[in-house]
Amino acid sequence: MKRLLAISILFFAAVSQSWAVLKIDITEGVEAAVPIAVVPFSWRGVAKIQDADVSAIVTSDLARSGQFAPLPEQDLIARPATPEQVDFKTWRIAGIDHLVIGSVTRQPDKTLKVEFRLFDILKADQSLGYSFTVQLSQLRSVAHRISDHIIEHLTGLKPAFDSRITYVTTQQNKAIPGSNKPGRISYRLQVADTDGFNPQTLLTSNEPIMSPSWSPDGKQLVYVSFELGKPEIYIHNIFTGVRSKVSAFKGINGAPVWSPDGKYLAMTLSKDGNPDIYIMRLKDKMLRRLTTHWSIDTEASWMPDSRSLVFTSSRSGKPQLYTIGIQPGARASRLTFDGNYNADPTVSPDGKTIGFVHGEGNSYRIAVYHLDTRHMEILTDGPLDESPEYAPNGGMLIYATQFDNRAMLAAVSADGRHKYRLRLEEGEVREPAWAPIQ
């Protein structure tokens, strides 16, 4: 008789309690970053909320973008609260190119009015300004929106920070008293703001959870769960907690990923022999096999037009990247030839570059492949970097890494010049995916 697995699974809607907040460590800055000053916002009719300090969040976002070098608060030469109080000459002498001021004001209906102004110091003029009316619970989100407005206005980069990320955390539970065996590992599928705040647990299990991928509308996740002792693919609504099983064939059910148009899932299945790439049409669950080869074909990533995929294949003898159209009869074409290990692709939102894991010896690093020039560029230092995923604006890649013998997340700018880590105080974190901007 088959042994029953002891499984503990809990489901939470988006209002569930947090487990742990990711901490940010900026590990490499950009020398040419634009100098900017963010003055602490004034709070009127309401006490400042430390965990929702709007100006501090904006400062952190600007620094994480790698495009800006915010002046430390203790080094501010003045703290203007209104446009009339801005002395452009003084800020210009201090070497500041742009200045941000703002306020949070309690309204009679208990909502909060958040205003900000961006000044061009060299032109001595206001260049941007917005006002938002929000609930208290929306303060962190509006702070990220302010950051996105500033970054887009000054650099042209599309929004990225008023979004969410998902990841899988693991923690070793305490051993049972009197037992010499270590406690079981607890796996949690979580979503959080891009700066690690507001973590919410969607799923807790004693079995592995892998390969989360966002739907294009940011409302659902697809992932692999081993909760029944074998890999199966689920779709999970992050707001209602409702989920459904979409693939539970014999053998491998892995690496699911949503198409940008929301019509298909690509996945790796071995139900017909070797692991191959399949696509499932979601409206009727019709399944179609894309690759048929004796090798291992896996880790598909969609091109932005939803008409073709990039994937990892061992058909050359070592893992390399290939591309294939989704039309019947399409043939795979090899992309990478540099080195003996190129795997786990992620396509940039504009479809011009592909991020992936490049292995040399015992070192695995994040690299990008430029489709126009066929040039590969290594972005990270390794030694165990994996699971890259582009931010929705293409300006950063988030990935899993090892540091101090612990698994954590990290991010690198698309040019490799700016890096930061996101770590847990306890436990480990891996399998990141960045939600689309809504």
Summary of the structure (lengths in Angstrom):
residues: 438
radius of gyration: 23.4
end to end distance: 49.4
largest distance: 81.7
contacts: 1432
relative contact order: 0.12
helix: 11%
strand: 45%
